[in-house]
Amino acid sequence: MPTTSEHEVQWTEMHLPISVGSACLLLRQCQPTTAAAMAQVVVAPAMGVPQSYYQAFARWLAEQGYGVTTFDYRGHGLSLQGRLKDAKADLLDWAKDCEQVAAQLKKQFSNQALIWIGHSVGSQLPGLASTPLPINGLLSIASGSGYWRDNAAPTKRVIRIFWWGIAPLATWLYGAFPGRKLGMVGDLPAGVIWQWRRWCLHPRYAMGVEGEWVADAYAAAHYPLHALYVEDDEMMSLASVQSLVGWYQSAPSTLEHLNPARAPSGHIGHLGYFRPEMAEQLWRPLLPLLQSWGAGDRSPGKPLYEPKESPF
């Protein structure tokens, strides 16, 4: 298995046009320079999290021999053109962004496998594609249904104040959701936060609001799914992660529990998986799965993290 320093890497940026005026997505790509990439990996961000948050993870994967692309959804992060309040985007638009990123990677690296690593909403959106993404596998990290009654306990205690008070009031006042000012979620276009609110208030999440075509779209995906439930995730409960796995009903799937004791600090949470200090304990165990999917294996893979031995 390659060591961390085996491959030199190079960063580039790309502007990917989308079908809305002159708007585009900003993609950052990190490729190994000492040999051809073993496969291409897309890292799709969580709600309100900029692609810069995943740069250490992307660089590390590239050092292991994988080409990696990160991006921001339209109207967010480096893909925002103009004022946030003027951004026209909703979650279905973000799903189209995922389709365009995957299509670009398949065009750019036509002879290489493509693997999708989704963080939170980054694992929900691929299933909404008009046709299944051309990927060899989906690794889902800290993702599940956002239905508020299935939120993990820390979020569930405050989510009613958020959805019935803070979110609608702030969005109405600012014309968008000013998450950075409020210290929650992140800046979001109005169309995104309003649609996300509707989804989160419905027991069937997106398919309960948008219609049965959503269930059909998820069911059409046959690529393997490996879902990680982070046991100390303050947002996603086990029930919410199980819901997501159920949506991808045709996908060979594995749902694995990730014990926070594996982290150096003993804590992972909803965002912690991608912090640089997780490289040896959490990132390195991914490599056999990525290698398997890159070689064309269609199975969801064996558990990545052996259970910690009990001290008793």
N, C-alpha and C positions, 0 to 999 in steps of 0.2 A: 504494500500500500504506500502511495507517495507520502513523503514527509511534508511538513508545512512549507519548507523553503525550496522544494524541488523545482517549481516552475516560476519563472519570472512572469509578470503580468503587465498588461497595458490597458489603460482606461481610454475610452472614447465616448463622445456624446452624439446623439442622433435626434433630429426632429422628425417625427412621424406624423404626416398630415392626417387629419380626420375629416369626415364629411360635413363639417360645419364651418363655412366661410374659410378664413385663413388660420383657423385653430390647428394646433398640433400637440402631440404628446412629446415630452422630452424623455428620451431613453438614455440611460447610462449603461455602457457595456464594459465588462472586464474580461479580457481574454488572456489565456496563457500564451506566451510568446516563444517558448522553447520547444513546443510540440503542438500538434493539432489537438484541439479540445476533445475529450472523451465523449462529451455530450454538451448540449446547451441547456441552461437552467434559467427559468424566469422566476424572479421573486416578486410576488404581487402583494402590495402593502395592505395593512389594516386600515380601517376607517379613520381618516384624519391624520394618518402617520406618513410623513414624507419619505421618499425613497432614500434620502440621506441616512435614515436610521438603519438601513440594511447594508450600508457600504462595507463595513468590516466583515460581515458575513459573506458578501459577494466576493470581496478580495480573497478571503480564506478559501472559498470554494475554487476560485480561479487558480490559486496556488496549489490546489490538489489536482488541477488538470481539467477543470470544467469551465466552459464559457458561461458567463452570467450576465443577465440583463435585469436591471431594475427600472422602474418607471413610476410616474405620478399619473393618476387618472385626470381626465380633463377637468379644468376648473379648480385644480388643487396643486399645491406645491409648485414645482418648476414647470408644470404644464398649465398653470394659470396665466392667461394673458389679460391684462387690464385689471379692473377692480373685481374683487370677490363678489360684490353685490350684483355685478353685471354678468356673472358666469351662468351660462345656461347648460345645466347638466342634472341628470338624476341617476339613479342606480342602474337603470336599464342602459343608459348611455355608457356608464362605466363597464357594464358587461360587454358592450360593443368594443370598448377600448381593449379589453382582454382579447377579444377575437382578432383585432387588428395587430396587437403585439405578437400574438402567436403566429399569425399569417406572415408577418414581417420576418420573424425568426426562421420559419420554414423556408421562406424565399432566400434569406441571407445564408442559411446553413442547411441547404437541402439534403445533404448526405449525413446529417447528424441527428441523433435522437433529441427530442425536446421534452424536458421535465418541468413541471409546474410546482413551485413551492408557494402555497398561499397562506398568508397570515390573516386570521379572522375573516373579514369580508373578502379577502383575496382568495379564499377557498369557496365562498358562496357564489361569486360572480361567474366562474367558468361554467357552472351548470346551467346558466341562463343563456348561453350562446345559442344562436339560431341553428347552428349545426355544431356537433361536438368538437371541441378544440382538438387539433392534430397533435396531441401530446402522448407520451409514453407512460405517464404516471402523474398522479396528483398527490403531493405530500401536504396534508392539511395540518396547520399548527394553530392551536388555540382558536378553533373555529366551530361555530354551531349556529343554531337558530337564535335570533335575537328576541324571540317572544319574551315579553317582560316577566311573565310568571315563571319562566324557566331560567331566568338569570341566576347566577351564583349569589349566595346570600349577601356578600358585601354590596353588590350592585342592587340587588332586589330591595334592600332597605331604603334606597334613595331614588330609585328609578321613577317612581310615580311623581315625585317633585320635578324631576327632569322632563318627563314627557308631557305632563299636564301644566307645567309652570315655566321652567327655565328655557327649554328649547323653543316653544312657540312664541314666548314673549321676546326673547332675544332675537329670533329670526325676523319677527315682525318689526322690531325697532331698527335693526341694522340692514335688513334686506338680504341677509345671509346669516349663517351661524358663526359668530366670532369666537370659536372655541379656544384660540390661543389667549385672547384677553381674559376669558373666563377660567382658563386653566383646566379645561375638560374637552376630551375627544379630539379637538383640532378644528381649524377653519373648514367650513363646508358650504358649498353652494346651497341656496334655498331649496332648489329642487331635490337635492340629495337628502337634506335633513327632513323635509316634509314627507317624502316617500318612505324614508327609513322609519319615521315615526308610525306611519300607517302599517308598515310591515310588523314592527315590534309590538303593536297593540293587537295583532291578530294571532290566534293560536296556531294557524297554519302558515304564518309568516308570509313570504312573498306569494306563494301559491294561493293563499287565502284572499289576497288583495288583487293580484293581477290576473288570476284565472288558472284554469287547468292546464293551459299551455306550459306553465312553469313546471308542473309535475312531469309533463311529457318531455320537456327539454332535459331535465335532470335524468330521467329514465333512459334517454337516448345515449347517455355517456357510458361507454364501456371500458374506458381506460382504468387501470387499477388505482385504488384510493388507499392511502395509509394515513389515518387520522390520529393525531396525538391529542389526548385530553390531558391538560396540565392540571394536576390535582389541587394546586393552590391558585388557580385562575380565579380572579375576583369578579370576572364577568361571565364566563361560560361555565355552566354546570355540566355534569355528565349527561343529564337529560337533553340539554341543548346540543351537545356534540353527537349524541345518538340520533337526534333528529336529522342533522346534516348527513350522517352516514346513510340514514334511511332514504333521504331524497335521491341519493345516487344508487338507486336500487339495483341497477344492472351492472354496477361496477364491482369487480372483485375487491373486497374491502377488508381492512384490518383496523380495529379501534384499539389503540394502545394507551394505557395509563402511564403518565410520566411523573415520577415521584420527585418533588422539589428537593429532596435530600441529595439528589445528584448534582445540584448546583453548588458552586463553592460557598455561597452564602446561605444555602439551605432554602432559598426562595427563588421562584421563577415568575409566577404571576402571568398576567395576560401579555405583557410586553417583554418579559425578561429573556426569552429564549434567544433573542438575536443580539444580546450584549456580548462584547468581545471576550469577556472572561469565561464564556460558556464553550469556548472552542474545543477543548479536549474532552470535557465531560458530556457535552450535548451534541456538538457538531460532528465530531469525528465518527461517532457511531452511525451517522447517516450514510457514510461512503459505500458500504456494501449494497444498500438499497439503490442508491443512485447508479452504481456500477451495473447492478442487475437490470434496472429499467433501461439504462443506456444500451445494454446488450440485446434488448428486445424482449426480456422476460415480462409477461403480462400478469404475473401474480402480484398481490398487494404486498408481499414480503413478510418475513418473520419479524417478531418483536425486535426493535432496535436496542432496547435497554433491558438488560437482564435485571430481574428483581434484586433489590438490595437484600442481603442476608440480615435476618433479624438478630439483634444482639442477645436475644433471650433463648 
